[in-house]
Amino acid sequence: MLKFAHNIKYLRNKKNISQQNLADIFDISRGQLASYEDNRAEPNMDTLIKLSDYFKLPIDTLVKHDITKSKEDSFIDVGENRILFPILVNEENNNLIEVVPIKASAGYLAGYDDPEYISELPQMKLPFMPTGKHRAFPIKGDSMEPFVKEGAFVVGEFIEQIEHIKDGQTYIIITENDGMVYKRVSHAKGNKLTLTSDNAFYPPYEIDYKEVLEIWQYTCKIDLQNYDKEELNLESIMNMMRTLQIELEEIKGKIN
């Protein structure tokens, strides 16, 4: 677990605590801790849990991600833990919007919390964009017609807490079982959400809060229906966005 070794050493130094003092906290020897940091040994599950609790980071983040490459604002607070959330910025330190292409959307569930996956997504910058973290997702199927048709992209703002969902508004919801869906959402009883399609052909259904991995509130849509299919490659889509051939009236209205 090379990333884990680097992470523990980095976090310990960031807290300005010695190996001996940190080892005493976890009731292990300094030599044991040194072997973790040198990648000569791996901690057992009990020690992993203690390290996770102490540094306020999930075990998954400690083991899978090189957090030495993450900025301080790449983390968000969720309950008592801090979750790694990749945020890309340009040279002017302006937030960029990552675009999840149709071909990449199938792998989003596995890579949504991986900085390497996110860094490989196409990026763009939109004018008039409200403050917040935004990402663009492709829409498949006809469940949200007529407002959003298949082939469009929905730009959403990241929502940290399920409780912040406003009943009746639309969201991109990333779930463990269904992956990426775009629906009209409302709170239901018993820690559940009701997901409703605008197309009456599709019946509403409920999901548990615990299934939700990410929530993105609708900000604007990028409608590509006026273009021929042969024009809809990734390069042309990005060019359309950059030249503002998109629907931004909703965003403009928010700052007027």
Residue frames relative to the residue before (quaternion, step in Angstrom):
aa qw qx qy qz dx dy dz
M 1.0000 0.0000 0.0000 0.0000 0.00 0.00 0.00
L 0.1054 -0.8495 0.5157 0.0370 3.54 0.49 1.26
K 0.6529 0.5124 -0.3234 0.4544 3.60 0.94 -0.85
F 0.6254 0.5357 -0.3343 0.4584 3.56 1.03 -0.79
A 0.6414 0.5310 -0.3235 0.4495 3.60 0.94 -0.88
H 0.6705 0.4851 -0.2949 0.4776 3.58 0.91 -0.92
N 0.6606 0.5354 -0.3119 0.4239 3.56 0.95 -0.89
I 0.6754 0.4979 -0.3054 0.4502 3.58 0.86 -0.94
K 0.6553 0.4982 -0.3179 0.4704 3.58 0.93 -0.81
Y 0.6471 0.5256 -0.3075 0.4588 3.57 1.00 -0.89
L 0.6898 0.4811 -0.2835 0.4609 3.59 0.87 -0.95
R 0.6332 0.5267 -0.3344 0.4580 3.58 1.02 -0.77
N 0.6760 0.4845 -0.2948 0.4705 3.58 0.92 -0.93
K 0.6243 0.5454 -0.3389 0.4449 3.57 1.06 -0.74
K 0.6896 0.4409 -0.2687 0.5078 3.58 1.11 -0.67
N 0.3489 -0.7637 0.4736 0.2661 3.57 1.34 -0.14
I 0.4545 0.6502 -0.4632 0.3951 3.54 0.91 1.02
S 0.4719 -0.6945 0.4686 0.2746 3.58 -0.96 0.86
Q 0.6481 -0.4969 0.3933 0.4222 3.56 -1.28 0.30
Q 0.6571 0.5241 -0.3226 0.4352 3.58 0.92 -0.88
N 0.6759 0.4949 -0.3040 0.4537 3.59 0.87 -0.91
L 0.6653 0.4850 -0.3117 0.4743 3.59 0.97 -0.83
A 0.6285 0.5303 -0.3350 0.4599 3.59 1.03 -0.76
D 0.6363 0.5303 -0.3304 0.4524 3.58 1.01 -0.79
I 0.6166 0.5579 -0.3470 0.4337 3.59 1.02 -0.76
F 0.7685 0.3471 -0.1758 0.5079 3.58 1.00 -0.86
D 0.4315 -0.7344 0.4346 0.2926 3.57 1.34 0.22
I 0.5158 0.5607 -0.4623 0.4538 3.56 0.89 1.05
S 0.5864 -0.5781 0.4216 0.3798 3.57 -1.24 0.24
R 0.6123 -0.5385 0.4192 0.3992 3.54 -1.24 0.43
G 0.6168 0.5604 -0.3375 0.4377 3.57 1.09 -0.72
Q 0.6220 0.5343 -0.3364 0.4630 3.59 1.04 -0.74
L 0.6717 0.4897 -0.2993 0.4684 3.56 0.87 -0.96
A 0.6377 0.5256 -0.3286 0.4573 3.58 0.98 -0.82
S 0.6488 0.5155 -0.3232 0.4570 3.60 1.02 -0.74
Y 0.6068 0.5260 -0.3558 0.4780 3.61 1.15 -0.56
E 0.7010 0.4790 -0.2737 0.4520 3.56 0.87 -0.98
D 0.7003 0.4361 -0.2629 0.5003 3.60 1.16 -0.55
N 0.4277 -0.7245 0.4339 0.3224 3.58 1.36 0.04
R 0.4208 0.6920 -0.4757 0.3431 3.58 1.08 0.76
A 0.7843 0.1009 -0.0573 0.6094 3.56 1.26 -0.30
E 0.3078 -0.7391 0.5714 0.1805 3.55 -1.29 0.42
P 0.4644 -0.6905 0.4742 0.2874 3.60 -0.92 0.83
N 0.4989 -0.6147 0.5011 0.3495 3.56 -1.22 0.40
M 0.7251 -0.4568 0.2896 0.4263 3.54 -1.28 0.22
D 0.6276 0.5445 -0.3496 0.4329 3.61 0.96 -0.79
T 0.6727 0.4827 -0.2955 0.4766 3.58 0.97 -0.85
L 0.6097 0.5511 -0.3454 0.4530 3.57 1.04 -0.74
I 0.6550 0.5098 -0.3062 0.4662 3.56 0.95 -0.89
K 0.6506 0.5136 -0.3149 0.4623 3.59 0.97 -0.85
L 0.6497 0.5066 -0.3119 0.4732 3.58 0.99 -0.85
S 0.6333 0.5370 -0.3176 0.4579 3.56 1.02 -0.86
D 0.6750 0.4866 -0.2895 0.4730 3.58 0.92 -0.91
Y 0.6722 0.5195 -0.3046 0.4307 3.57 0.92 -0.89
F 0.7681 0.3528 -0.1894 0.4997 3.57 0.87 -0.94
K 0.3863 -0.7556 0.4523 0.2741 3.60 1.34 0.03
L 0.5623 0.5490 -0.4093 0.4636 3.55 0.97 0.94
P 0.5316 -0.6327 0.4492 0.3397 3.61 -1.00 0.75
I 0.6103 -0.5549 0.4172 0.3816 3.59 -1.14 0.60
D 0.6117 0.5726 -0.3422 0.4254 3.58 1.01 -0.84
T 0.6735 0.4842 -0.2940 0.4749 3.58 0.97 -0.84
L 0.6524 0.5287 -0.3146 0.4426 3.58 0.95 -0.83
V 0.7440 0.4313 -0.2124 0.4641 3.57 1.00 -0.87
K 0.7916 0.3888 -0.1731 0.4385 3.59 0.86 -0.97
H 0.7911 0.3355 -0.1459 0.4903 3.61 1.04 -0.69
D 0.3899 -0.6910 0.5587 0.2413 3.52 -1.09 0.78
I 0.1607 -0.8427 0.5083 0.0750 3.56 0.05 1.27
T 0.4955 0.6439 -0.4416 0.3806 3.60 1.24 -0.10
K 0.6842 0.4679 -0.2781 0.4855 3.58 1.23 -0.43
S 0.5979 0.5740 -0.3495 0.4369 3.57 1.30 -0.03
K 0.4209 -0.6828 0.5386 0.2580 3.52 -1.11 0.78
E 0.6800 -0.4983 0.3488 0.4094 3.54 -1.27 0.42
D 0.7241 0.4259 -0.2558 0.4784 3.59 0.99 -0.79
S 0.4798 0.6405 -0.4553 0.3901 3.58 1.24 0.40
F 0.6672 0.4658 -0.2923 0.5025 3.57 1.32 -0.03
I 0.1209 -0.7602 0.6313 0.0942 3.54 -1.15 0.63
D 0.4490 -0.6813 0.5106 0.2713 3.56 -1.16 0.62
V 0.0321 0.7662 -0.6395 0.0538 3.55 -0.83 1.08
G 0.7961 -0.0699 -0.0010 0.6011 3.56 -0.25 1.25
E 0.7805 -0.2801 0.2324 0.5082 3.57 -0.83 -1.00
N 0.6637 0.4969 -0.3037 0.4695 3.59 1.24 -0.12
R 0.3155 -0.6925 0.6052 0.2339 3.53 -1.31 0.33
I 0.2065 -0.8008 0.5571 0.0752 3.57 -0.70 1.13
L 0.4492 -0.6745 0.5165 0.2766 3.56 -0.97 0.90
F 0.0497 0.7925 -0.6025 0.0806 3.55 -0.72 1.12
P 0.3199 -0.7928 0.4792 0.1987 3.60 -0.19 1.24
I 0.0250 -0.7675 0.6405 -0.0061 3.57 -0.96 0.97
L 0.2121 -0.7932 0.5613 0.1038 3.57 -0.68 1.08
V 0.0458 -0.7833 0.6196 0.0228 3.56 -1.04 0.81
N 0.4274 -0.6799 0.5248 0.2824 3.56 -1.20 0.52
E 0.7587 -0.3870 0.2569 0.4567 3.57 -1.29 -0.09
E 0.6708 0.4679 -0.2960 0.4935 3.60 1.18 -0.49
N 0.4841 -0.6925 0.4049 0.3496 3.58 1.36 0.20
N 0.4349 0.6623 -0.4817 0.3743 3.59 1.14 0.67
N 0.5143 -0.6449 0.4654 0.3210 3.57 -0.96 0.84
L 0.2272 -0.7535 0.6033 0.1293 3.55 -1.04 0.84
I 0.3922 -0.6899 0.5556 0.2480 3.54 -1.22 0.57
E 0.2755 -0.7382 0.5900 0.1761 3.56 -0.81 0.99
V 0.2308 -0.7612 0.5941 0.1200 3.56 -1.03 0.85
V 0.2438 -0.7592 0.5877 0.1366 3.58 -0.74 1.06
P 0.2767 -0.7812 0.5308 0.1773 3.64 -0.27 1.17
I 0.6696 -0.5032 0.3567 0.4137 3.56 -1.22 0.47
K 0.6844 0.4932 -0.2941 0.4493 3.59 0.89 -0.91
A 0.7044 0.4579 -0.2629 0.4743 3.59 1.12 -0.61
S 0.5126 0.6874 -0.4115 0.3089 3.58 1.21 -0.36
A 0.6069 0.5689 -0.3605 0.4219 3.59 1.09 -0.64
G 0.7301 0.4175 -0.2387 0.4855 3.57 1.09 -0.64
Y 0.4263 0.7348 -0.4527 0.2710 3.58 1.25 -0.05
L 0.6190 0.5669 -0.3504 0.4156 3.60 0.98 -0.79
A 0.7063 0.4423 -0.2600 0.4879 3.57 1.05 -0.74
G 0.7961 0.3525 -0.1579 0.4658 3.58 1.09 -0.65
Y 0.3903 0.7710 -0.4552 0.2143 3.59 1.27 -0.08
D 0.7673 0.3279 -0.1883 0.5179 3.62 1.08 -0.63
D 0.5447 0.6087 -0.3887 0.4263 3.57 1.30 0.32
P 0.4026 -0.7417 0.4741 0.2510 3.63 -0.45 1.11
E 0.6241 0.5444 -0.3474 0.4399 3.60 1.06 -0.65
Y 0.6451 0.5049 -0.3160 0.4787 3.59 0.99 -0.83
I 0.6751 0.4978 -0.2983 0.4554 3.58 0.87 -0.97
S 0.6604 0.5277 -0.3181 0.4291 3.59 0.95 -0.82
E 0.6683 0.4993 -0.2950 0.4659 3.59 1.19 -0.46
L 0.5245 0.6226 -0.4250 0.3957 3.61 1.24 -0.14
P 0.5611 -0.5691 0.4647 0.3813 3.62 -1.14 0.54
Q 0.2055 -0.7897 0.5716 0.0865 3.56 -1.10 0.72
M 0.0057 -0.7828 0.6222 0.0062 3.54 -1.21 0.56
K 0.2521 -0.7279 0.6118 0.1798 3.53 -1.35 0.21
L 0.1472 -0.7992 0.5799 0.0580 3.58 -0.81 1.02
P 0.4180 -0.6771 0.5334 0.2868 3.60 -0.99 0.73
F 0.7975 0.3226 -0.2388 0.4504 3.56 -1.31 0.32
M 0.4404 0.7162 -0.4598 0.2858 3.59 1.22 0.09
P 0.4419 -0.6880 0.4994 0.2863 3.62 -0.79 0.95
T 0.6222 -0.5257 0.4032 0.4169 3.56 -1.22 0.35
G 0.5121 0.6140 -0.4797 0.3615 3.55 -1.13 0.65
K 0.5230 -0.6169 0.4905 0.3245 3.53 -1.34 0.17
H 0.0505 -0.8263 0.5603 -0.0280 3.58 -0.65 1.15
R 0.0185 -0.7688 0.6392 0.0082 3.56 -1.24 0.55
A 0.3257 -0.7525 0.5457 0.1727 3.59 -1.10 0.74
F 0.1062 -0.8115 0.5746 0.0044 3.57 -0.83 1.06
P 0.4337 -0.6944 0.5032 0.2766 3.61 -1.02 0.73
I 0.3107 -0.7472 0.5611 0.1742 3.57 -1.10 0.73
K 0.1031 -0.7841 0.6115 0.0249 3.53 -0.87 1.05
G 0.7903 0.3178 -0.2292 0.4711 3.56 -1.14 0.65
D 0.4909 -0.6839 0.4780 0.2506 3.55 -1.37 0.12
S 0.3513 0.7872 -0.4650 0.2017 3.60 1.22 0.28
M 0.7495 0.3563 -0.2216 0.5120 3.62 1.16 -0.44
E 0.3726 0.6976 -0.5170 0.3275 3.59 1.16 0.47
P 0.5833 -0.1011 -0.7944 -0.1355 1.54 -2.29 1.05
F 0.5023 0.6908 -0.4267 0.2973 3.62 1.21 -0.28
V 0.7913 0.0688 -0.0185 0.6073 3.58 0.91 -0.91
K 0.1782 -0.8120 0.5525 0.0604 3.54 -0.63 1.18
E 0.6560 -0.4957 0.3875 0.4169 3.54 -1.28 0.37
G 0.7257 0.3912 -0.3094 0.4739 3.55 -0.96 0.89
A 0.5933 0.5477 -0.3686 0.4606 3.57 1.25 -0.30
F 0.2999 -0.6932 0.6117 0.2354 3.53 -1.38 0.19
V 0.2090 -0.7490 0.6157 0.1274 3.54 -1.09 0.79
V 0.2298 -0.7457 0.6111 0.1331 3.56 -0.89 1.00
G 0.0445 -0.8259 0.5618 -0.0167 3.55 -0.69 1.10
E 0.3679 -0.6968 0.5719 0.2281 3.54 -1.26 0.57
F 0.4868 -0.6899 0.4545 0.2837 3.56 -0.83 1.00
I 0.1634 -0.7682 0.6161 0.0602 3.55 -0.97 1.01
E 0.3669 -0.7781 0.4692 0.1995 3.58 -0.62 1.13
Q 0.8119 0.2085 -0.0836 0.5388 3.59 0.95 -0.80
I 0.5342 -0.6307 0.4621 0.3215 3.57 -0.99 0.86
E 0.6116 0.5821 -0.3446 0.4103 3.57 1.08 -0.73
H 0.6301 0.5524 -0.3310 0.4339 3.60 1.21 -0.41
I 0.4626 0.6710 -0.4505 0.3645 3.60 1.28 -0.08
K 0.2405 -0.7577 0.5939 0.1242 3.55 -0.98 0.93
D 0.5037 -0.6924 0.4282 0.2889 3.55 -0.64 1.14
G 0.8112 0.2941 -0.2272 0.4515 3.52 -1.03 0.89
Q 0.6282 0.5154 -0.3541 0.4629 3.60 1.20 -0.21
T 0.4872 -0.6884 0.4647 0.2698 3.55 -1.21 0.43
Y 0.0612 -0.7960 0.6013 -0.0344 3.52 -1.13 0.85
I 0.3642 -0.6126 0.6386 0.2902 3.48 -1.38 0.39
I 0.0743 -0.7978 0.5983 0.0046 3.57 -0.68 1.12
I 0.1605 -0.7603 0.6235 0.0865 3.57 -0.86 1.01
T 0.0068 0.8210 -0.5682 0.0550 3.58 -0.56 1.17
E 0.6360 -0.5495 0.3920 0.3741 3.53 -1.25 0.49
N 0.7643 0.4024 -0.1987 0.4630 3.60 0.92 -0.91
D 0.7954 0.3165 -0.1519 0.4941 3.59 0.91 -0.90
G 0.4408 -0.6915 0.4700 0.3266 3.59 1.20 -0.15
M 0.7842 -0.2967 0.2569 0.4807 3.56 -0.96 -0.95
V 0.0949 0.7830 -0.6093 0.0818 3.60 -0.75 1.06
Y 0.2193 -0.7406 0.6186 0.1440 3.56 -1.20 0.60
K 0.1540 0.8075 -0.5405 0.1788 3.58 -0.43 1.24
R 0.4815 -0.5696 0.5590 0.3623 3.49 -1.41 0.10
V 0.1556 -0.8466 0.5090 0.0047 3.56 -0.62 1.17
S 0.0541 0.7686 -0.6370 0.0234 3.55 -1.16 0.70
H 0.5399 -0.6176 0.4669 0.3304 3.55 -1.20 0.56
A 0.1410 -0.7598 0.6292 0.0838 3.54 -1.10 0.78
K 0.6538 -0.5077 0.3743 0.4180 3.58 -1.28 0.11
G 0.8193 0.3027 -0.1955 0.4460 3.53 -1.24 0.48
N 0.6270 -0.5747 0.3407 0.4007 3.60 0.91 0.90
K 0.5088 0.6070 -0.4443 0.4186 3.53 0.88 1.02
L 0.2690 -0.7199 0.6120 0.1866 3.53 -1.31 0.41
T 0.2745 -0.7247 0.6056 0.1809 3.54 -1.13 0.71
L 0.1526 -0.7854 0.5974 0.0552 3.56 -0.77 1.11
T 0.0550 -0.8217 0.5661 -0.0377 3.57 -0.66 1.18
S 0.3339 -0.7266 0.5693 0.1908 3.56 -1.04 0.85
D 0.4977 -0.6312 0.4977 0.3259 3.57 -1.16 0.57
N 0.6299 0.4868 -0.3126 0.5182 3.56 1.21 -0.55
A 0.3956 -0.7710 0.4522 0.2111 3.59 -0.39 1.26
F 0.5079 0.6525 -0.4237 0.3698 3.60 1.22 -0.27
Y 0.7289 0.4009 -0.2244 0.5075 3.59 1.12 -0.68
P 0.3566 -0.7530 0.5082 0.2182 3.62 -0.64 1.06
P 0.5387 -0.6059 0.4643 0.3565 3.62 -1.14 0.51
Y 0.0610 -0.7840 0.6157 0.0512 3.56 -1.22 0.38
E 0.3971 -0.7262 0.5206 0.2095 3.55 -1.27 0.45
I 0.0939 -0.7604 0.6388 0.0698 3.53 -1.26 0.57
D 0.4943 -0.6424 0.4948 0.3133 3.58 -1.18 0.54
Y 0.6214 -0.5395 0.4196 0.3831 3.55 -1.17 0.62
K 0.6749 0.5406 -0.3062 0.3982 3.58 0.91 -0.94
E 0.6045 0.5579 -0.3598 0.4404 3.61 1.23 -0.29
V 0.6185 0.5934 -0.3368 0.3898 3.58 1.18 -0.57
L 0.2014 -0.7873 0.5766 0.0849 3.55 -0.86 1.07
E 0.7920 -0.0271 0.0462 0.6082 3.58 1.03 -0.82
I 0.1271 -0.7607 0.6317 0.0775 3.55 -1.27 0.56
W 0.0262 -0.7890 0.6135 -0.0198 3.58 -0.89 1.01
Q 0.2802 -0.7826 0.5365 0.1456 3.58 -0.56 1.15
Y 0.5648 -0.6276 0.4294 0.3205 3.56 -0.95 0.95
T 0.1071 -0.7821 0.6124 0.0437 3.56 -0.95 0.99
C 0.7531 -0.2213 0.1578 0.5992 3.57 0.89 -0.93
K 0.3335 -0.7206 0.5644 0.2257 3.56 -1.29 0.20
I 0.2637 -0.7159 0.6257 0.1626 3.52 -1.26 0.57
D 0.1287 -0.8409 0.5252 0.0210 3.56 -0.11 1.34
L 0.1388 -0.8251 0.5470 0.0284 3.54 -0.61 1.19
Q 0.3661 0.7846 -0.4501 0.2184 3.58 1.27 0.18
N 0.6637 0.5228 -0.3118 0.4347 3.60 1.16 -0.45
Y 0.6492 0.5001 -0.3103 0.4817 3.56 1.31 0.09
D 0.5316 -0.6221 0.4690 0.3322 3.55 -1.15 0.66
K 0.6414 -0.5588 0.3631 0.3803 3.57 -1.16 0.64
E 0.6597 0.5222 -0.3268 0.4305 3.57 0.98 -0.80
E 0.6283 0.5340 -0.3336 0.4570 3.58 1.25 -0.32
L 0.6603 0.5706 -0.2950 0.3892 3.56 1.19 -0.54
N 0.2772 0.7027 -0.6018 0.2592 3.55 0.57 1.16
L 0.7125 -0.4792 0.2872 0.4246 3.55 -1.22 0.36
E 0.6479 0.5363 -0.3294 0.4290 3.59 0.94 -0.86
S 0.6888 0.4702 -0.2976 0.4646 3.58 0.88 -0.90
I 0.6090 0.5456 -0.3537 0.4543 3.60 1.07 -0.69
M 0.6689 0.4917 -0.3019 0.4686 3.57 0.91 -0.89
N 0.6318 0.5253 -0.3349 0.4612 3.59 1.04 -0.73
M 0.6237 0.5378 -0.3357 0.4573 3.58 1.03 -0.80
M 0.6587 0.5083 -0.3118 0.4589 3.54 0.96 -0.86
R 0.6917 0.4973 -0.2885 0.4371 3.55 0.85 -0.97
T 0.7280 0.3995 -0.2412 0.5022 3.58 1.06 -0.67
L 0.5047 -0.7103 0.3773 0.3136 3.54 1.33 0.38
Q 0.3792 0.6867 -0.5259 0.3287 3.59 1.04 0.72
I 0.4981 0.6195 -0.4240 0.4339 3.52 0.83 1.10
E 0.5582 -0.6023 0.4511 0.3494 3.55 -1.26 0.22
L 0.0558 0.8229 -0.5576 0.0936 3.55 -0.33 1.29
E 0.3597 0.7633 -0.4858 0.2280 3.59 1.23 0.09
E 0.6379 0.5365 -0.3392 0.4361 3.60 1.01 -0.77
I 0.6547 0.4981 -0.3094 0.4770 3.56 1.01 -0.81
K 0.6396 0.5287 -0.3329 0.4479 3.60 0.90 -0.90
G 0.6456 0.5497 -0.3217 0.4215 3.56 1.00 -0.83
K 0.6365 0.5553 -0.3337 0.4184 3.56 1.12 -0.61
I 0.7469 0.3780 -0.2299 0.4964 3.59 1.15 -0.45
N 0.5427 0.6131 -0.4008 0.4110 3.60 1.29 -0.01
